[in-house]
Amino acid sequence: MGTASSKKFIKNNAGTLTEEAALLDSAGAGDANKIPALDASGRLDSSFMPTGIGADTASLPSSENLAAGDLVNVWNDAGTAKVRKADATTAGKEAHGFVLAAVTSPANATVYFEGTNAQVTGLTAGPLFLGTTAGACVSTAPSGSGNVVQRVGLATSATSMNFEAAQPIVLA
């Protein structure tokens, strides 16, 4: 059964009116014919959506602590996909996605591979690039020898970016 919300409604149960809580998320077929509630952001939880509809995410173990909003790199640790901060100072640490919640390693992180990252601050509207500070994005592409230049999306405000990773280029 899905998680119940504090939002309640009256249900006619064979002639007897009873109070019932709306669901915040769905556990699947067992929650058929139940009423959903919107979450704190005013949206339905993705568990209500059919497979293939919703955010493109993966739950991966972190190999370092991550802050909410960090751009992240998915890497191979002896056959296990793990996530760490993306970093334009190191070839091979290009950005593959971002996290919306802080994670203390080695806990799993929910990595978003596309979409809106509203856990960032100090942005200037326009194109964004992977920064030389691990996990960060900047409005000016890095220019140092060995730096990775990768466009990572577009700032739509000082606190929101639309993430869309481009092919990285390592500078000579």
Backbone as CSV, one residue per row, in Angstrom:
resi,resn,N_x,N_y,N_z,CA_x,CA_y,CA_z,C_x,C_y,C_z
1,MET,0.845,-1.186,0.000,0.000,0.000,0.000,0.880,1.236,0.000
2,GLY,0.498,2.264,-0.736,1.265,3.506,-0.809,1.235,4.277,0.496
3,THR,2.087,5.295,0.567,2.162,6.144,1.748,0.981,7.105,1.777
4,ALA,0.279,7.162,2.907,-0.896,8.024,3.038,-0.468,9.447,3.364
5,SER,-1.248,10.400,2.890,-0.978,11.816,3.166,-1.869,12.294,4.297
6,SER,-1.665,13.529,4.713,-2.535,14.130,5.729,-3.815,14.665,5.089
7,LYS,-3.881,14.678,3.762,-5.078,15.103,3.048,-6.078,13.954,3.066
8,LYS,-7.309,14.235,3.510,-8.301,13.183,3.646,-9.573,13.563,2.905
9,PHE,-10.359,12.536,2.609,-11.636,12.730,1.943,-12.662,11.794,2.574
10,ILE,-13.927,12.020,2.296,-15.007,11.183,2.812,-15.366,10.152,1.747
11,LYS,-15.458,8.887,2.175,-15.755,7.778,1.272,-17.060,7.111,1.714
12,ASN,-17.908,6.761,0.749,-19.127,6.021,1.028,-18.772,4.552,1.029
13,ASN,-18.760,3.934,2.197,-18.388,2.537,2.343,-19.664,1.747,2.664
14,ALA,-20.378,1.288,1.626,-21.629,0.532,1.777,-22.644,1.286,2.631
15,GLY,-22.773,2.579,2.388,-23.749,3.386,3.103,-23.227,4.071,4.349
16,THR,-22.036,3.742,4.771,-21.423,4.383,5.941,-20.331,5.324,5.455
17,LEU,-20.394,6.589,5.869,-19.375,7.553,5.478,-18.148,7.383,6.369
18,THR,-16.985,7.205,5.717,-15.733,7.044,6.458,-14.677,7.974,5.878
19,GLU,-13.748,8.340,6.748,-12.643,9.180,6.314,-11.524,8.291,5.795
20,GLU,-10.883,8.715,4.691,-9.767,7.967,4.122,-8.694,8.944,3.662
21,ALA,-7.444,8.544,3.808,-6.319,9.395,3.409,-5.966,9.167,1.940
22,ALA,-5.660,10.247,1.242,-5.173,10.149,-0.132,-3.734,9.625,-0.096
23,LEU,-3.281,9.031,-1.200,-1.939,8.444,-1.267,-0.912,9.433,-1.809
24,LEU,0.291,9.437,-1.213,1.389,10.259,-1.708,2.211,9.521,-2.757
25,ASP,2.230,8.187,-2.695,2.936,7.389,-3.693,2.190,6.078,-3.877
26,SER,2.526,5.363,-4.929,1.816,4.141,-5.256,2.718,2.933,-5.105
27,ALA,2.153,1.870,-4.537,2.862,0.597,-4.419,2.469,-0.338,-5.560
28,GLY,1.734,0.166,-6.528,1.361,-0.641,-7.682,-0.098,-1.034,-7.684
29,ALA,-0.380,-2.236,-8.221,-1.749,-2.695,-8.429,-2.574,-2.716,-7.143
30,GLY,-1.956,-2.926,-5.999,-2.671,-2.939,-4.727,-3.306,-1.600,-4.392
31,ASP,-2.859,-0.541,-5.049,-3.408,0.791,-4.806,-4.415,1.207,-5.887
32,ALA,-4.881,0.244,-6.672,-5.862,0.533,-7.729,-7.108,1.175,-7.135
33,ASN,-7.657,2.135,-7.847,-8.899,2.828,-7.491,-8.797,3.682,-6.236
34,LYS,-7.591,4.040,-5.829,-7.410,4.932,-4.684,-7.097,6.333,-5.194
35,ILE,-7.344,7.340,-4.371,-7.162,8.735,-4.768,-5.750,9.206,-4.411
36,PRO,-5.010,9.765,-5.398,-3.666,10.275,-5.106,-3.707,11.707,-4.570
37,ALA,-2.658,12.089,-3.844,-2.484,13.461,-3.367,-1.224,14.029,-4.012
38,LEU,-1.183,15.319,-4.215,0.007,15.975,-4.747,1.056,16.087,-3.645
39,ASP,2.349,16.055,-4.031,3.421,16.179,-3.045,3.669,17.645,-2.700
40,ALA,4.720,17.916,-1.920,5.014,19.277,-1.461,5.305,20.241,-2.605
41,SER,5.735,19.707,-3.777,6.017,20.568,-4.928,4.784,20.771,-5.807
42,GLY,3.648,20.178,-5.397,2.425,20.326,-6.174,2.333,19.376,-7.350
43,ARG,3.086,18.271,-7.288,3.113,17.306,-8.378,2.779,15.913,-7.871
44,LEU,2.401,15.038,-8.788,2.212,13.642,-8.454,3.569,12.970,-8.312
45,ASP,3.697,12.052,-7.368,4.914,11.265,-7.232,5.089,10.418,-8.492
46,SER,6.322,10.204,-8.931,6.572,9.459,-10.164,6.109,8.010,-10.072
47,SER,5.903,7.470,-8.851,5.434,6.093,-8.717,4.022,5.910,-9.264
48,PHE,3.272,7.015,-9.484,1.935,6.931,-10.069,1.990,6.804,-11.590
49,MET,3.135,7.074,-12.183,3.253,7.119,-13.639,3.592,5.746,-14.222
50,PRO,3.156,5.490,-15.460,3.529,4.235,-16.110,5.039,4.182,-16.350
51,THR,5.563,2.974,-16.494,6.981,2.796,-16.795,7.345,3.606,-18.034
52,GLY,8.448,4.332,-17.970,8.900,5.146,-19.091,8.436,6.587,-19.032
53,ILE,7.539,6.908,-18.098,7.063,8.278,-17.934,7.605,8.799,-16.614
54,GLY,8.238,9.944,-16.648,8.786,10.525,-15.428,10.256,10.848,-15.591
55,ALA,10.879,11.212,-14.499,12.283,11.613,-14.517,13.186,10.447,-14.907
56,ASP,14.224,10.750,-15.680,15.233,9.770,-16.071,16.270,9.740,-14.952
57,THR,16.183,8.740,-14.067,17.046,8.675,-12.891,17.639,7.291,-12.705
58,ALA,18.649,7.225,-11.855,19.215,5.956,-11.392,19.657,6.157,-9.954
59,SER,19.527,5.112,-9.148,20.013,5.135,-7.770,21.359,4.435,-7.764
60,LEU,22.438,5.209,-7.478,23.799,4.685,-7.547,24.550,4.983,-6.255
61,PRO,25.450,4.082,-5.843,26.242,4.355,-4.643,27.211,5.513,-4.888
62,SER,27.334,6.388,-3.912,28.259,7.523,-4.035,29.634,7.110,-3.519
63,SER,30.657,7.619,-4.171,32.026,7.340,-3.730,32.623,8.532,-2.998
64,GLU,31.826,9.592,-2.857,32.214,10.761,-2.065,30.945,11.486,-1.646
65,ASN,31.042,12.362,-0.666,29.884,13.140,-0.239,29.449,14.069,-1.365
66,LEU,28.147,14.201,-1.542,27.583,15.061,-2.584,26.661,16.080,-1.943
67,ALA,26.675,17.295,-2.468,25.762,18.346,-2.005,24.582,18.433,-2.964
68,ALA,23.425,18.854,-2.470,22.261,19.045,-3.329,22.629,20.007,-4.450
69,GLY,22.313,19.641,-5.682,22.603,20.472,-6.849,23.893,20.131,-7.560
70,ASP,24.757,19.296,-6.950,26.031,18.947,-7.590,25.835,18.292,-8.946
71,LEU,26.690,18.653,-9.908,26.799,17.930,-11.162,27.646,16.702,-10.864
72,VAL,27.259,15.546,-11.406,27.941,14.308,-11.047,28.395,13.523,-12.261
73,ASN,29.367,12.664,-11.995,29.986,11.794,-12.978,29.722,10.351,-12.543
74,VAL,29.275,9.530,-13.483,29.081,8.107,-13.215,30.332,7.393,-13.716
75,TRP,30.941,6.580,-12.843,32.191,5.922,-13.212,32.167,4.451,-12.811
76,ASN,33.087,3.677,-13.383,33.172,2.241,-13.177,34.196,1.939,-12.094
77,ASP,33.743,1.410,-10.965,34.625,1.008,-9.870,34.637,-0.513,-9.810
78,ALA,35.558,-1.139,-10.536,35.701,-2.599,-10.577,34.395,-3.298,-10.946
79,GLY,33.702,-2.750,-11.953,32.474,-3.353,-12.442,31.203,-2.823,-11.810
80,THR,31.323,-1.920,-10.831,30.148,-1.319,-10.182,30.055,0.145,-10.568
81,ALA,28.904,0.542,-11.099,28.696,1.949,-11.427,28.555,2.723,-10.126
82,LYS,29.343,3.786,-9.977,29.281,4.656,-8.800,29.196,6.099,-9.274
83,VAL,28.859,6.997,-8.347,28.702,8.405,-8.689,29.612,9.257,-7.812
84,ARG,30.190,10.296,-8.425,31.071,11.251,-7.742,30.845,12.614,-8.370
85,LYS,31.446,13.652,-7.791,31.312,15.007,-8.345,32.012,15.095,-9.701
86,ALA,31.348,15.720,-10.663,31.967,15.991,-11.961,32.968,17.131,-11.766
87,ASP,34.026,17.151,-12.582,35.108,18.112,-12.369,35.819,18.406,-13.690
88,ALA,35.842,19.669,-14.113,36.465,20.060,-15.380,37.987,20.057,-15.323
89,THR,38.584,19.787,-14.159,40.050,19.744,-14.095,40.595,18.358,-14.415
90,THR,39.720,17.362,-14.557,40.171,15.991,-14.750,39.443,15.323,-15.908
91,ALA,40.180,14.907,-16.931,39.590,14.158,-18.041,38.975,12.880,-17.477
92,GLY,37.779,12.533,-17.958,37.089,11.349,-17.468,36.116,11.637,-16.337
93,LYS,36.072,12.886,-15.872,35.117,13.243,-14.809,34.063,14.216,-15.339
94,GLU,33.667,14.009,-16.614,32.643,14.860,-17.213,31.307,14.655,-16.509
95,ALA,30.387,15.598,-16.692,29.074,15.546,-16.056,28.132,14.648,-16.839
96,HIS,27.511,13.709,-16.115,26.496,12.845,-16.707,25.100,13.191,-16.185
97,GLY,25.053,13.895,-15.052,23.771,14.225,-14.451,23.953,15.116,-13.238
98,PHE,22.943,15.134,-12.366,22.987,15.958,-11.156,22.190,15.282,-10.049
99,VAL,22.391,15.741,-8.826,21.624,15.247,-7.680,20.838,16.413,-7.089
100,LEU,19.654,16.117,-6.572,18.826,17.150,-5.958,18.898,17.119,-4.435
101,ALA,19.479,16.039,-3.894,19.578,15.900,-2.438,21.014,15.577,-2.060
102,ALA,21.451,16.093,-0.911,22.776,15.795,-0.400,22.869,14.306,-0.051
103,VAL,24.062,13.730,-0.233,24.292,12.315,0.043,25.626,12.188,0.774
104,THR,25.624,11.414,1.843,26.858,11.104,2.554,27.333,9.742,2.083
105,SER,28.531,9.694,1.524,29.092,8.455,0.993,29.239,7.437,2.115
106,PRO,28.939,6.187,1.842,28.676,5.504,0.579,27.193,5.282,0.288
107,ALA,26.314,6.110,0.771,24.877,5.941,0.534,24.537,6.093,-0.945
108,ASN,23.381,5.579,-1.331,22.933,5.710,-2.714,22.444,7.128,-2.976
109,ALA,22.727,7.600,-4.189,22.285,8.918,-4.645,21.317,8.722,-5.803
110,THR,20.267,9.521,-5.835,19.377,9.529,-6.995,19.969,10.508,-7.998
111,VAL,20.429,9.982,-9.119,21.052,10.785,-10.173,20.015,11.070,-11.250
112,TYR,19.855,12.358,-11.574,18.960,12.798,-12.643,19.816,13.031,-13.880
113,PHE,19.449,12.393,-15.004,20.244,12.490,-16.227,19.794,13.607,-17.148
114,GLU,18.669,14.220,-16.839,18.186,15.367,-17.602,17.133,16.069,-16.771
115,GLY,16.820,17.303,-17.143,15.748,18.019,-16.464,16.218,19.248,-15.728
116,THR,15.353,19.746,-14.839,15.596,20.989,-14.122,16.287,20.738,-12.791
117,ASN,17.420,21.403,-12.582,18.153,21.369,-11.323,17.894,22.707,-10.636
118,ALA,17.023,22.696,-9.629,16.674,23.921,-8.905,17.374,23.982,-7.547
119,GLN,18.475,23.235,-7.399,19.257,23.239,-6.164,20.586,23.972,-6.357
120,VAL,20.632,24.881,-7.307,21.842,25.651,-7.613,21.597,27.120,-7.249
121,THR,22.671,27.877,-7.095,22.554,29.305,-6.781,23.611,30.091,-7.534
122,GLY,23.409,31.402,-7.627,24.405,32.298,-8.197,24.609,32.187,-9.690
123,LEU,23.636,31.671,-10.413,23.785,31.514,-11.860,23.412,32.789,-12.594
124,THR,23.977,32.926,-13.801,23.628,34.021,-14.713,22.910,33.384,-15.896
125,ALA,21.760,33.905,-16.263,20.974,33.329,-17.359,21.837,33.163,-18.601
126,GLY,21.739,32.000,-19.222,22.502,31.704,-20.425,23.169,30.347,-20.340
127,PRO,24.068,30.049,-21.303,24.735,28.745,-21.344,25.589,28.496,-20.098
128,LEU,25.668,27.215,-19.701,26.482,26.813,-18.554,27.460,25.721,-18.962
129,PHE,28.623,25.731,-18.303,29.678,24.762,-18.566,30.079,24.092,-17.257
130,LEU,30.627,22.886,-17.356,31.177,22.215,-16.187,32.305,23.077,-15.633
131,GLY,32.330,23.258,-14.322,33.321,24.121,-13.687,34.536,23.378,-13.172
132,THR,35.580,24.134,-12.838,36.798,23.557,-12.277,36.686,23.343,-10.763
133,THR,35.596,23.798,-10.164,35.269,23.438,-8.784,34.381,22.211,-8.871
134,ALA,34.779,21.106,-8.238,34.054,19.842,-8.347,32.568,20.017,-8.034
135,GLY,31.724,19.527,-8.944,30.279,19.559,-8.773,29.605,20.814,-9.274
136,ALA,30.383,21.837,-9.645,29.810,23.149,-9.992,29.719,23.372,-11.496
137,CYS,28.862,24.339,-11.853,28.780,24.806,-13.230,29.102,26.296,-13.247
138,VAL,29.552,26.778,-14.399,29.958,28.178,-14.556,29.458,28.703,-15.897
139,SER,29.396,30.023,-16.030,28.902,30.617,-17.275,30.009,30.825,-18.315
140,THR,31.271,30.678,-17.915,32.397,30.804,-18.846,33.146,29.481,-18.896
141,ALA,33.386,28.981,-20.094,34.066,27.688,-20.254,35.485,27.754,-19.701
142,PRO,35.954,26.671,-19.048,37.349,26.627,-18.585,38.294,26.758,-19.780
143,SER,39.479,27.314,-19.544,40.392,27.542,-20.664,41.797,27.010,-20.424
144,GLY,42.061,26.402,-19.273,43.397,25.913,-18.958,43.735,24.610,-19.658
145,SER,45.008,24.408,-19.913,45.487,23.184,-20.536,45.066,21.982,-19.687
146,GLY,44.488,20.962,-20.354,44.031,19.767,-19.657,42.623,19.874,-19.092
147,ASN,42.054,21.094,-19.091,40.677,21.258,-18.603,39.686,20.628,-19.578
148,VAL,38.560,20.224,-19.031,37.475,19.657,-19.820,36.452,20.763,-20.087
149,VAL,36.151,21.003,-21.361,35.099,21.955,-21.719,33.871,21.127,-22.082
150,GLN,32.826,21.308,-21.291,31.577,20.583,-21.533,30.410,21.498,-21.226
151,ARG,29.594,21.746,-22.226,28.359,22.501,-21.984,27.406,21.563,-21.248
152,VAL,26.838,22.047,-20.143,25.985,21.202,-19.304,24.537,21.673,-19.243
153,GLY,24.224,22.754,-19.937,22.840,23.196,-19.947,22.695,24.688,-20.037
154,LEU,21.555,25.158,-19.530,21.184,26.551,-19.643,20.617,27.043,-18.324
155,ALA,21.147,28.162,-17.823,20.586,28.783,-16.621,19.344,29.552,-17.036
156,THR,18.235,29.262,-16.371,16.991,29.960,-16.663,16.693,31.030,-15.616
157,SER,17.446,30.990,-14.515,17.365,32.004,-13.461,18.608,31.840,-12.595
158,ALA,18.728,32.639,-11.555,19.882,32.548,-10.655,19.883,31.243,-9.868
159,THR,18.724,30.571,-9.785,18.619,29.367,-8.966,18.064,28.160,-9.713
160,SER,18.129,28.168,-11.033,17.597,27.041,-11.793,18.331,26.865,-13.111
161,MET,18.642,25.610,-13.416,19.271,25.291,-14.695,18.551,24.117,-15.337
162,ASN,18.511,24.138,-16.670,18.007,23.014,-17.433,19.233,22.207,-17.833
163,PHE,19.416,21.006,-17.238,20.602,20.194,-17.489,20.460,19.419,-18.789
164,GLU,21.454,19.559,-19.642,21.562,18.786,-20.877,23.039,18.722,-21.233
165,ALA,23.653,17.579,-20.957,25.090,17.423,-21.143,25.471,17.279,-22.608
166,ALA,26.531,17.971,-22.994,27.096,17.863,-24.340,28.374,17.031,-24.267
167,GLN,28.902,16.675,-25.422,30.148,15.921,-25.504,31.296,16.754,-24.927
168,PRO,32.103,16.206,-24.011,33.216,16.971,-23.442,34.419,17.016,-24.404
169,ILE,35.194,18.109,-24.292,36.425,18.290,-25.069,37.541,18.604,-24.084
170,VAL,38.649,17.855,-24.147,39.786,18.105,-23.270,40.741,19.044,-24.002
171,LEU,41.069,20.192,-23.378,41.927,21.191,-23.994,43.382,20.766,-23.990
172,ALA,44.085,21.107,-25.063,45.510,20.789,-25.179,46.333,21.728,-24.341
